[in-house]
Amino acid sequence: MAKKITHQIEAELLDYSELDSEQKALVDEAKGMLDQAYAPYSKFHVGAAVLLEGGAVIKGSNQENAAYPSGLCAERVAIFSAGANYPQQKIKVIAIVAKPQGAKDFVMASSCGNCRQAMMEYESNQSEPIQLLFVRPNNEILKTTVGDLLPFGFDSKSLNG
Ligand code: THU
């Protein structure tokens, strides 16, 4: 007989002013990346900032390509750079912000499926969840974790049966 599974995910809605100073600084770093996005095709600028356990902040912005699928989202630019340069360090927080070119306010870029999967690889390799801070319109922040964003995710444990 079919069995119903209920999976609860958690997220919090906060105002920017409610963040602690470390979180605020990370969100500010992500905002600062918007102008550096290379998004001539979508004109949708995205910035990401990754805070590592040692305190380093690794930043990224979306990098598009005339061959569209060859481009990469800001989240993966940032986390792959963190993984490449600081392979031993855990990721504590990732801040993500987006703004269409010419828009007055931010829009929430709820990471795409590929980015969720890529972030999950790092979260499942470390013992602590990675906190995500998504900037929404009116400087609201959606705070959650990678696991909450990708329930029933696939990771290296899945490969071993
Ligand atoms: N994009 C990101 O960088 N992150 C997201 O969370 C959503 C989408 C980028 C990909 C592409 O360059 C542009 O935004 C439009 O999809």
Backbone and ligand atoms as CSV (ligand in chain L), in Angstrom:
chain,resi,resn,atom,element,x,y,z
A,1,MET,N,N,0.839,-1.197,0.000
A,1,MET,CA,C,0.000,0.000,0.000
A,1,MET,C,C,0.882,1.258,0.000
A,2,ALA,N,N,0.423,2.252,-0.706
A,2,ALA,CA,C,1.213,3.487,-0.782
A,2,ALA,C,C,1.376,4.107,0.605
A,3,LYS,N,N,2.571,4.567,0.870
A,3,LYS,CA,C,2.869,5.191,2.162
A,3,LYS,C,C,3.221,6.652,1.921
A,4,LYS,N,N,2.550,7.514,2.613
A,4,LYS,CA,C,2.812,8.934,2.409
A,4,LYS,C,C,4.044,9.369,3.209
A,5,ILE,N,N,4.957,10.064,2.540
A,5,ILE,CA,C,6.143,10.585,3.223
A,5,ILE,C,C,6.003,12.103,3.311
A,6,THR,N,N,6.159,12.629,4.507
A,6,THR,CA,C,6.121,14.082,4.647
A,6,THR,C,C,7.521,14.556,4.998
A,7,HIS,N,N,8.039,15.442,4.207
A,7,HIS,CA,C,9.401,15.932,4.427
A,7,HIS,C,C,9.324,17.422,4.724
A,8,GLN,N,N,9.770,17.784,5.896
A,8,GLN,CA,C,9.658,19.184,6.282
A,8,GLN,C,C,10.952,19.943,5.981
A,9,ILE,N,N,10.820,21.080,5.345
A,9,ILE,CA,C,12.002,21.924,5.128
A,9,ILE,C,C,11.830,23.214,5.920
A,10,GLU,N,N,12.957,23.831,6.246
A,10,GLU,CA,C,12.874,25.052,7.046
A,10,GLU,C,C,13.537,26.223,6.356
A,11,ALA,N,N,12.911,27.370,6.486
A,11,ALA,CA,C,13.486,28.618,5.988
A,11,ALA,C,C,12.959,29.733,6.874
A,12,GLU,N,N,13.749,30.790,6.954
A,12,GLU,CA,C,13.336,31.936,7.779
A,12,GLU,C,C,13.355,33.179,6.923
A,13,LEU,N,N,12.387,34.040,7.129
A,13,LEU,CA,C,12.375,35.340,6.445
A,13,LEU,C,C,12.810,36.399,7.440
A,14,LEU,N,N,13.851,37.129,7.098
A,14,LEU,CA,C,14.394,38.143,8.010
A,14,LEU,C,C,14.532,39.461,7.267
A,15,ASP,N,N,14.677,40.510,8.030
A,15,ASP,CA,C,15.079,41.755,7.416
A,15,ASP,C,C,16.612,41.811,7.467
A,16,TYR,N,N,17.209,42.491,6.487
A,16,TYR,CA,C,18.673,42.639,6.457
A,16,TYR,C,C,19.216,43.122,7.805
A,17,SER,N,N,18.487,44.029,8.438
A,17,SER,CA,C,18.947,44.608,9.712
A,17,SER,C,C,19.014,43.568,10.834
A,18,GLU,N,N,18.347,42.453,10.653
A,18,GLU,CA,C,18.368,41.403,11.689
A,18,GLU,C,C,19.561,40.447,11.554
A,19,LEU,N,N,20.316,40.581,10.473
A,19,LEU,CA,C,21.485,39.708,10.295
A,19,LEU,C,C,22.594,40.129,11.254
A,20,ASP,N,N,23.484,39.175,11.592
A,20,ASP,CA,C,24.639,39.576,12.401
A,20,ASP,C,C,25.670,40.230,11.473
A,21,SER,N,N,26.716,40.789,12.059
A,21,SER,CA,C,27.636,41.600,11.247
A,21,SER,C,C,28.354,40.763,10.190
A,22,GLU,N,N,28.635,39.503,10.511
A,22,GLU,CA,C,29.299,38.619,9.545
A,22,GLU,C,C,28.383,38.338,8.341
A,23,GLN,N,N,27.119,38.100,8.643
A,23,GLN,CA,C,26.156,37.828,7.571
A,23,GLN,C,C,25.928,39.072,6.711
A,24,LYS,N,N,25.814,40.218,7.384
A,24,LYS,CA,C,25.627,41.483,6.643
A,24,LYS,C,C,26.796,41.726,5.687
A,25,ALA,N,N,28.011,41.506,6.199
A,25,ALA,CA,C,29.199,41.750,5.382
A,25,ALA,C,C,29.199,40.828,4.163
A,26,LEU,N,N,28.753,39.583,4.354
A,26,LEU,CA,C,28.739,38.626,3.240
A,26,LEU,C,C,27.698,39.031,2.189
A,27,VAL,N,N,26.523,39.447,2.657
A,27,VAL,CA,C,25.486,39.909,1.727
A,27,VAL,C,C,25.997,41.130,0.958
A,28,ASP,N,N,26.690,42.026,1.643
A,28,ASP,CA,C,27.238,43.217,0.982
A,28,ASP,C,C,28.259,42.831,-0.093
A,29,GLU,N,N,29.067,41.826,0.217
A,29,GLU,CA,C,30.061,41.361,-0.772
A,29,GLU,C,C,29.351,40.802,-2.006
A,30,ALA,N,N,28.280,40.064,-1.790
A,30,ALA,CA,C,27.524,39.499,-2.927
A,30,ALA,C,C,26.899,40.625,-3.750
A,31,LYS,N,N,26.351,41.630,-3.072
A,31,LYS,CA,C,25.770,42.782,-3.788
A,31,LYS,C,C,26.834,43.485,-4.632
A,32,GLY,N,N,28.036,43.577,-4.078
A,32,GLY,CA,C,29.133,44.246,-4.777
A,32,GLY,C,C,29.546,43.537,-6.049
A,33,MET,N,N,29.170,42.285,-6.190
A,33,MET,CA,C,29.534,41.513,-7.389
A,33,MET,C,C,28.577,41.747,-8.559
A,34,LEU,N,N,27.441,42.348,-8.292
A,34,LEU,CA,C,26.425,42.492,-9.350
A,34,LEU,C,C,26.960,43.243,-10.561
A,35,ASP,N,N,27.728,44.292,-10.314
A,35,ASP,CA,C,28.251,45.101,-11.424
A,35,ASP,C,C,29.286,44.341,-12.242
A,36,GLN,N,N,29.857,43.308,-11.653
A,36,GLN,CA,C,30.890,42.557,-12.357
A,36,GLN,C,C,30.344,41.320,-13.071
A,37,ALA,N,N,29.050,41.101,-12.970
A,37,ALA,CA,C,28.478,39.939,-13.666
A,37,ALA,C,C,28.694,40.107,-15.170
A,38,TYR,N,N,28.946,39.007,-15.839
A,38,TYR,CA,C,29.038,39.036,-17.305
A,38,TYR,C,C,27.765,38.378,-17.815
A,39,ALA,N,N,26.758,39.222,-18.043
A,39,ALA,CA,C,25.429,38.705,-18.394
A,39,ALA,C,C,24.839,39.480,-19.576
A,40,PRO,N,N,25.593,39.532,-20.701
A,40,PRO,CA,C,25.109,40.334,-21.833
A,40,PRO,C,C,23.883,39.727,-22.512
A,41,TYR,N,N,23.615,38.452,-22.277
A,41,TYR,CA,C,22.502,37.783,-22.978
A,41,TYR,C,C,21.222,37.855,-22.159
A,42,SER,N,N,21.292,37.480,-20.896
A,42,SER,CA,C,20.075,37.514,-20.063
A,42,SER,C,C,19.861,38.882,-19.429
A,43,LYS,N,N,20.924,39.637,-19.281
A,43,LYS,CA,C,20.892,40.916,-18.554
A,43,LYS,C,C,20.355,40.738,-17.126
A,44,PHE,N,N,20.563,39.551,-16.607
A,44,PHE,CA,C,20.147,39.212,-15.243
A,44,PHE,C,C,21.434,39.017,-14.443
A,45,HIS,N,N,21.724,39.984,-13.598
A,45,HIS,CA,C,23.005,39.967,-12.889
A,45,HIS,C,C,22.872,39.244,-11.549
A,46,VAL,N,N,23.807,38.338,-11.289
A,46,VAL,CA,C,23.767,37.579,-10.035
A,46,VAL,C,C,25.145,37.646,-9.375
A,47,GLY,N,N,25.146,37.853,-8.063
A,47,GLY,CA,C,26.381,37.853,-7.291
A,47,GLY,C,C,26.279,36.828,-6.177
A,48,ALA,N,N,27.398,36.194,-5.862
A,48,ALA,CA,C,27.419,35.219,-4.769
A,48,ALA,C,C,28.696,35.424,-3.962
A,49,ALA,N,N,28.597,35.206,-2.659
A,49,ALA,CA,C,29.769,35.301,-1.792
A,49,ALA,C,C,29.738,34.127,-0.824
A,50,VAL,N,N,30.872,33.455,-0.727
A,50,VAL,CA,C,31.001,32.242,0.092
A,50,VAL,C,C,31.892,32.558,1.286
A,51,LEU,N,N,31.398,32.278,2.484
A,51,LEU,CA,C,32.213,32.464,3.693
A,51,LEU,C,C,32.753,31.109,4.137
A,52,LEU,N,N,34.074,31.006,4.236
A,52,LEU,CA,C,34.711,29.755,4.671
A,52,LEU,C,C,34.972,29.787,6.167
A,53,GLU,N,N,35.189,28.608,6.742
A,53,GLU,CA,C,35.367,28.528,8.200
A,53,GLU,C,C,36.564,29.356,8.687
A,54,GLY,N,N,37.577,29.492,7.840
A,54,GLY,CA,C,38.755,30.279,8.227
A,54,GLY,C,C,38.553,31.776,8.097
A,55,GLY,N,N,37.401,32.185,7.577
A,55,GLY,CA,C,37.092,33.615,7.467
A,55,GLY,C,C,37.247,34.188,6.069
A,56,ALA,N,N,37.860,33.425,5.160
A,56,ALA,CA,C,38.027,33.942,3.787
A,56,ALA,C,C,36.669,34.043,3.096
A,57,VAL,N,N,36.527,35.046,2.248
A,57,VAL,CA,C,35.306,35.228,1.463
A,57,VAL,C,C,35.671,35.072,-0.011
A,58,ILE,N,N,34.993,34.138,-0.676
A,58,ILE,CA,C,35.246,33.878,-2.094
A,58,ILE,C,C,34.020,34.339,-2.872
A,59,LYS,N,N,34.245,35.146,-3.892
A,59,LYS,CA,C,33.103,35.757,-4.571
A,59,LYS,C,C,32.954,35.250,-6.003
A,60,GLY,N,N,31.744,35.369,-6.514
A,60,GLY,CA,C,31.489,34.970,-7.897
A,60,GLY,C,C,30.353,35.785,-8.475
A,61,SER,N,N,30.284,35.791,-9.801
A,61,SER,CA,C,29.141,36.403,-10.490
A,61,SER,C,C,28.836,35.507,-11.682
A,62,ASN,N,N,27.634,35.631,-12.225
A,62,ASN,CA,C,27.324,34.754,-13.362
A,62,ASN,C,C,28.164,35.128,-14.575
A,63,GLN,N,N,28.585,34.115,-15.294
A,63,GLN,CA,C,29.466,34.269,-16.448
A,63,GLN,C,C,28.815,33.589,-17.640
A,64,GLU,N,N,28.251,34.414,-18.512
A,64,GLU,CA,C,27.503,33.845,-19.647
A,64,GLU,C,C,28.413,33.631,-20.850
A,65,ASN,N,N,27.835,33.028,-21.882
A,65,ASN,CA,C,28.606,32.670,-23.063
A,65,ASN,C,C,27.690,32.727,-24.285
A,66,ALA,N,N,28.269,33.084,-25.431
A,66,ALA,CA,C,27.490,33.134,-26.671
A,66,ALA,C,C,26.886,31.758,-26.965
A,67,ALA,N,N,27.604,30.707,-26.581
A,67,ALA,CA,C,27.029,29.351,-26.608
A,67,ALA,C,C,26.367,29.189,-25.243
A,68,TYR,N,N,25.104,29.516,-25.151
A,68,TYR,CA,C,24.438,29.707,-23.854
A,68,TYR,C,C,24.750,28.672,-22.768
A,69,PRO,N,N,24.676,27.356,-23.073
A,69,PRO,CA,C,24.888,26.382,-21.981
A,69,PRO,C,C,26.310,26.386,-21.418
A,70,SER,N,N,27.234,27.050,-22.109
A,70,SER,CA,C,28.613,27.093,-21.594
A,70,SER,C,C,28.784,28.113,-20.472
A,71,GLY,N,N,27.791,28.935,-20.241
A,71,GLY,CA,C,27.869,29.901,-19.145
A,71,GLY,C,C,27.695,29.214,-17.803
A,72,LEU,N,N,27.943,29.962,-16.737
A,72,LEU,CA,C,27.823,29.381,-15.397
A,72,LEU,C,C,27.201,30.388,-14.427
A,73,CYS,N,N,26.389,29.864,-13.517
A,73,CYS,CA,C,25.735,30.698,-12.501
A,73,CYS,C,C,26.756,31.204,-11.482
A,74,ALA,N,N,26.386,32.287,-10.833
A,74,ALA,CA,C,27.253,32.913,-9.830
A,74,ALA,C,C,27.597,31.951,-8.689
A,75,GLU,N,N,26.617,31.166,-8.262
A,75,GLU,CA,C,26.846,30.254,-7.129
A,75,GLU,C,C,27.957,29.262,-7.445
A,76,ARG,N,N,27.896,28.691,-8.670
A,76,ARG,CA,C,28.915,27.685,-8.991
A,76,ARG,C,C,30.267,28.325,-9.258
A,77,VAL,N,N,30.281,29.522,-9.848
A,77,VAL,CA,C,31.562,30.219,-10.026
A,77,VAL,C,C,32.217,30.374,-8.646
A,78,ALA,N,N,31.427,30.779,-7.654
A,78,ALA,CA,C,31.978,31.035,-6.310
A,78,ALA,C,C,32.364,29.742,-5.588
A,79,ILE,N,N,31.479,28.753,-5.584
A,79,ILE,CA,C,31.832,27.551,-4.786
A,79,ILE,C,C,32.937,26.731,-5.445
A,80,PHE,N,N,32.979,26.727,-6.774
A,80,PHE,CA,C,34.071,25.979,-7.419
A,80,PHE,C,C,35.408,26.679,-7.160
A,81,SER,N,N,35.375,27.997,-7.123
A,81,SER,CA,C,36.600,28.727,-6.808
A,81,SER,C,C,37.020,28.437,-5.362
A,82,ALA,N,N,36.036,28.395,-4.453
A,82,ALA,CA,C,36.346,28.075,-3.047
A,82,ALA,C,C,36.926,26.663,-2.964
A,83,GLY,N,N,36.304,25.717,-3.667
A,83,GLY,CA,C,36.775,24.326,-3.635
A,83,GLY,C,C,38.171,24.191,-4.227
A,84,ALA,N,N,38.442,24.982,-5.264
A,84,ALA,CA,C,39.739,24.885,-5.935
A,84,ALA,C,C,40.851,25.514,-5.101
A,85,ASN,N,N,40.522,26.622,-4.440
A,85,ASN,CA,C,41.564,27.365,-3.725
A,85,ASN,C,C,41.689,27.019,-2.251
A,86,TYR,N,N,40.602,26.531,-1.672
A,86,TYR,CA,C,40.601,26.189,-0.231
A,86,TYR,C,C,39.968,24.809,-0.045
A,87,PRO,N,N,40.573,23.767,-0.625
A,87,PRO,CA,C,39.919,22.454,-0.623
A,87,PRO,C,C,39.669,21.873,0.761
A,88,GLN,N,N,40.441,22.317,1.745
A,88,GLN,CA,C,40.291,21.728,3.096
A,88,GLN,C,C,39.277,22.451,3.962
A,89,GLN,N,N,38.789,23.593,3.504
A,89,GLN,CA,C,37.961,24.412,4.410
A,89,GLN,C,C,36.473,24.210,4.202
A,90,LYS,N,N,35.777,24.128,5.327
A,90,LYS,CA,C,34.323,23.997,5.262
A,90,LYS,C,C,33.691,25.315,4.827
A,91,ILE,N,N,32.546,25.181,4.171
A,91,ILE,CA,C,31.784,26.368,3.773
A,91,ILE,C,C,30.743,26.645,4.852
A,92,LYS,N,N,30.757,27.859,5.376
A,92,LYS,CA,C,29.782,28.219,6.416
A,92,LYS,C,C,28.506,28.814,5.818
A,93,VAL,N,N,28.661,29.825,4.991
A,93,VAL,CA,C,27.507,30.563,4.484
A,93,VAL,C,C,27.723,30.937,3.019
A,94,ILE,N,N,26.638,30.963,2.251
A,94,ILE,CA,C,26.684,31.504,0.884
A,94,ILE,C,C,25.575,32.553,0.766
A,95,ALA,N,N,25.941,33.761,0.366
A,95,ALA,CA,C,24.951,34.819,0.117
A,95,ALA,C,C,24.746,34.951,-1.388
A,96,ILE,N,N,23.490,35.110,-1.793
A,96,ILE,CA,C,23.150,35.166,-3.222
A,96,ILE,C,C,22.212,36.338,-3.471
A,97,VAL,N,N,22.544,37.132,-4.459
A,97,VAL,CA,C,21.734,38.320,-4.764
A,97,VAL,C,C,21.607,38.465,-6.274
A,98,ALA,N,N,20.490,38.980,-6.735
A,98,ALA,CA,C,20.289,39.135,-8.182
A,98,ALA,C,C,19.524,40.413,-8.473
A,99,LYS,N,N,19.830,40.974,-9.649
A,99,LYS,CA,C,19.121,42.180,-10.082
A,99,LYS,C,C,19.101,42.207,-11.606
A,100,PRO,N,N,17.923,42.263,-12.203
A,100,PRO,CA,C,17.887,42.435,-13.661
A,100,PRO,C,C,18.463,43.817,-14.003
A,101,GLN,N,N,19.181,43.896,-15.116
A,101,GLN,CA,C,19.796,45.170,-15.499
A,101,GLN,C,C,18.748,46.276,-15.555
A,102,GLY,N,N,19.026,47.387,-14.923
A,102,GLY,CA,C,18.101,48.520,-14.955
A,102,GLY,C,C,17.021,48.471,-13.887
A,103,ALA,N,N,16.892,47.370,-13.193
A,103,ALA,CA,C,15.858,47.255,-12.152
A,103,ALA,C,C,16.275,48.048,-10.909
A,104,LYS,N,N,15.291,48.475,-10.157
A,104,LYS,CA,C,15.599,49.271,-8.961
A,104,LYS,C,C,15.879,48.371,-7.753
A,105,ASP,N,N,15.200,47.251,-7.708
A,105,ASP,CA,C,15.301,46.409,-6.514
A,105,ASP,C,C,15.860,45.022,-6.880
A,106,PHE,N,N,16.230,44.314,-5.853
A,106,PHE,CA,C,16.726,42.956,-6.054
A,106,PHE,C,C,15.560,42.011,-6.327
A,107,VAL,N,N,15.863,40.903,-6.980
A,107,VAL,CA,C,14.880,39.826,-7.097
A,107,VAL,C,C,15.540,38.577,-6.527
A,108,MET,N,N,14.765,37.694,-5.991
A,108,MET,CA,C,15.380,36.492,-5.416
A,108,MET,C,C,15.753,35.514,-6.522
A,109,ALA,N,N,17.013,35.102,-6.543
A,109,ALA,CA,C,17.464,34.070,-7.473
A,109,ALA,C,C,17.534,32.780,-6.672
A,110,SER,N,N,16.460,32.039,-6.680
A,110,SER,CA,C,16.425,30.777,-5.952
A,110,SER,C,C,17.212,29.773,-6.769
A,111,SER,N,N,18.421,29.507,-6.323
A,111,SER,CA,C,19.404,28.752,-7.114
A,111,SER,C,C,18.808,27.652,-7.992
A,112,CYS,N,N,19.331,27.533,-9.191
A,112,CYS,CA,C,18.834,26.531,-10.139
A,112,CYS,C,C,19.186,25.113,-9.664
A,113,GLY,N,N,18.611,24.142,-10.290
A,113,GLY,CA,C,18.830,22.744,-9.898
A,113,GLY,C,C,20.289,22.330,-9.958
A,114,ASN,N,N,20.998,22.788,-10.986
A,114,ASN,CA,C,22.425,22.425,-11.087
A,114,ASN,C,C,23.222,23.001,-9.927
A,115,CYS,N,N,22.913,24.235,-9.542
A,115,CYS,CA,C,23.635,24.850,-8.420
A,115,CYS,C,C,23.279,24.169,-7.111
A,116,ARG,N,N,22.004,23.811,-6.947
A,116,ARG,CA,C,21.610,23.096,-5.720
A,116,ARG,C,C,22.420,21.805,-5.600
A,117,GLN,N,N,22.511,21.084,-6.703
A,117,GLN,CA,C,23.250,19.819,-6.708
A,117,GLN,C,C,24.730,20.057,-6.410
A,118,ALA,N,N,25.297,21.090,-7.040
A,118,ALA,CA,C,26.725,21.382,-6.832
A,118,ALA,C,C,26.978,21.777,-5.379
A,119,MET,N,N,26.076,22.563,-4.803
A,119,MET,CA,C,26.262,22.975,-3.399
A,119,MET,C,C,26.111,21.786,-2.463
A,120,MET,N,N,25.208,20.863,-2.828
A,120,MET,CA,C,24.982,19.681,-1.981
A,120,MET,C,C,26.236,18.827,-1.858
A,121,GLU,N,N,27.011,18.756,-2.920
A,121,GLU,CA,C,28.257,17.978,-2.881
A,121,GLU,C,C,29.152,18.459,-1.737
A,122,TYR,N,N,29.252,19.773,-1.606
A,122,TYR,CA,C,30.108,20.343,-0.548
A,122,TYR,C,C,29.470,20.152,0.826
A,123,GLU,N,N,28.153,20.337,0.902
A,123,GLU,CA,C,27.497,20.182,2.205
A,123,GLU,C,C,27.596,18.739,2.697
A,124,SER,N,N,27.409,17.779,1.788
A,124,SER,CA,C,27.413,16.396,2.265
A,124,SER,C,C,28.826,15.924,2.599
A,125,ASN,N,N,29.856,16.629,2.101
A,125,ASN,CA,C,31.236,16.278,2.449
A,125,ASN,C,C,31.698,16.902,3.758
A,126,GLN,N,N,30.914,17.785,4.318
A,126,GLN,CA,C,31.305,18.390,5.599
A,126,GLN,C,C,30.212,18.076,6.625
A,127,SER,N,N,30.588,18.156,7.889
A,127,SER,CA,C,29.625,17.693,8.895
A,127,SER,C,C,28.573,18.741,9.242
A,128,GLU,N,N,28.757,19.975,8.787
A,128,GLU,CA,C,27.777,21.022,9.117
A,128,GLU,C,C,27.028,21.497,7.887
A,129,PRO,N,N,25.767,21.886,8.084
A,129,PRO,CA,C,25.019,22.414,6.954
A,129,PRO,C,C,25.602,23.731,6.437
A,130,ILE,N,N,25.396,23.993,5.183
A,130,ILE,CA,C,25.792,25.289,4.614
A,130,ILE,C,C,24.573,26.194,4.677
A,131,GLN,N,N,24.753,27.334,5.323
A,131,GLN,CA,C,23.637,28.283,5.414
A,131,GLN,C,C,23.572,29.118,4.124
A,132,LEU,N,N,22.354,29.338,3.659
A,132,LEU,CA,C,22.148,30.147,2.448
A,132,LEU,C,C,21.390,31.409,2.814
A,133,LEU,N,N,21.841,32.531,2.289
A,133,LEU,CA,C,21.152,33.804,2.503
A,133,LEU,C,C,20.759,34.359,1.137
A,134,PHE,N,N,19.483,34.305,0.826
A,134,PHE,CA,C,18.998,34.843,-0.456
A,134,PHE,C,C,18.426,36.235,-0.223
A,135,VAL,N,N,18.897,37.186,-1.001
A,135,VAL,CA,C,18.338,38.538,-0.891
A,135,VAL,C,C,17.060,38.603,-1.716
A,136,ARG,N,N,16.014,39.163,-1.097
A,136,ARG,CA,C,14.724,39.322,-1.761
A,136,ARG,C,C,14.412,40.816,-1.888
A,137,PRO,N,N,13.347,41.171,-2.594
A,137,PRO,CA,C,12.997,42.592,-2.692
A,137,PRO,C,C,12.844,43.215,-1.297
A,138,ASN,N,N,13.044,44.500,-1.226
A,138,ASN,CA,C,12.926,45.266,0.024
A,138,ASN,C,C,13.918,44.830,1.097
A,139,ASN,N,N,15.068,44.314,0.630
A,139,ASN,CA,C,16.128,43.909,1.567
A,139,ASN,C,C,15.705,42.854,2.570
A,140,GLU,N,N,14.746,42.055,2.144
A,140,GLU,CA,C,14.357,40.916,2.958
A,140,GLU,C,C,15.352,39.789,2.647
A,141,ILE,N,N,15.567,38.934,3.619
A,141,ILE,CA,C,16.518,37.827,3.436
A,141,ILE,C,C,15.800,36.507,3.690
A,142,LEU,N,N,15.924,35.585,2.779
A,142,LEU,CA,C,15.432,34.233,3.027
A,142,LEU,C,C,16.632,33.393,3.453
A,143,LYS,N,N,16.548,32.873,4.658
A,143,LYS,CA,C,17.665,32.100,5.222
A,143,LYS,C,C,17.274,30.632,5.279
A,144,THR,N,N,18.092,29.779,4.689
A,144,THR,CA,C,17.802,28.346,4.723
A,144,THR,C,C,19.128,27.581,4.607
A,145,THR,N,N,19.064,26.301,4.310
A,145,THR,CA,C,20.306,25.537,4.116
A,145,THR,C,C,20.224,24.803,2.773
A,146,VAL,N,N,21.368,24.301,2.346
A,146,VAL,CA,C,21.401,23.564,1.076
A,146,VAL,C,C,20.484,22.339,1.145
A,147,GLY,N,N,20.530,21.621,2.272
A,147,GLY,CA,C,19.692,20.422,2.418
A,147,GLY,C,C,18.211,20.748,2.341
A,148,ASP,N,N,17.834,21.899,2.887
A,148,ASP,CA,C,16.429,22.305,2.832
A,148,ASP,C,C,16.026,22.679,1.403
A,149,LEU,N,N,17.004,23.193,0.652
A,149,LEU,CA,C,16.708,23.622,-0.723
A,149,LEU,C,C,16.655,22.438,-1.687
A,150,LEU,N,N,17.288,21.339,-1.303
A,150,LEU,CA,C,17.308,20.165,-2.190
A,150,LEU,C,C,16.947,18.897,-1.418
A,151,PRO,N,N,15.669,18.779,-1.058
A,151,PRO,CA,C,15.261,17.559,-0.350
A,151,PRO,C,C,15.394,16.342,-1.258
A,152,PHE,N,N,15.608,15.192,-0.682
A,152,PHE,CA,C,15.785,13.945,-1.444
A,152,PHE,C,C,16.950,14.070,-2.432
A,153,GLY,N,N,17.979,14.799,-2.027
A,153,GLY,CA,C,19.118,15.030,-2.922
A,153,GLY,C,C,19.956,13.771,-3.140
A,154,PHE,N,N,20.717,13.815,-4.191
A,154,PHE,CA,C,21.618,12.713,-4.555
A,154,PHE,C,C,23.033,13.116,-4.155
A,155,ASP,N,N,23.720,12.232,-3.407
A,155,ASP,CA,C,25.107,12.545,-3.060
A,155,ASP,C,C,25.960,11.289,-3.099
A,156,SER,N,N,27.221,11.404,-2.654
A,156,SER,CA,C,28.143,10.274,-2.808
A,156,SER,C,C,27.643,9.044,-2.053
A,157,LYS,N,N,26.874,9.257,-0.973
A,157,LYS,CA,C,26.346,8.103,-0.211
A,157,LYS,C,C,25.362,7.322,-1.072
A,158,SER,N,N,24.674,8.019,-1.962
A,158,SER,CA,C,23.708,7.350,-2.820
A,158,SER,C,C,24.404,6.381,-3.785
A,159,LEU,N,N,25.642,6.693,-4.134
A,159,LEU,CA,C,26.366,5.864,-5.111
A,159,LEU,C,C,26.709,4.488,-4.563
A,160,ASN,N,N,26.870,4.415,-3.233
A,160,ASN,CA,C,27.352,3.169,-2.638
A,160,ASN,C,C,26.261,2.189,-2.250
A,161,GLY,N,N,25.027,2.552,-2.498
A,161,GLY,CA,C,23.915,1.654,-2.228
A,161,GLY,C,C,23.565,1.545,-0.749
L,1,THU,N1,N,21.682,32.570,-12.611
L,1,THU,C1,C,22.549,32.561,-11.550
L,1,THU,O1,O,23.703,32.971,-11.663
L,1,THU,N2,N,22.083,32.072,-10.367
L,1,THU,C2,C,20.806,31.702,-10.123
L,1,THU,O2,O,20.480,31.330,-8.991
L,1,THU,C3,C,19.810,31.732,-11.195
L,1,THU,C4,C,20.330,32.087,-12.548
L,1,THU,C5,C,22.151,33.145,-13.874
L,1,THU,C6,C,22.312,32.196,-15.031
L,1,THU,C7,C,22.180,33.145,-16.200
L,1,THU,O3,O,23.429,33.779,-16.410
L,1,THU,C8,C,21.199,34.188,-15.722
L,1,THU,O4,O,21.224,34.117,-14.301
L,1,THU,C9,C,19.768,33.993,-16.220
L,1,THU,O5,O,19.322,32.719,-15.962
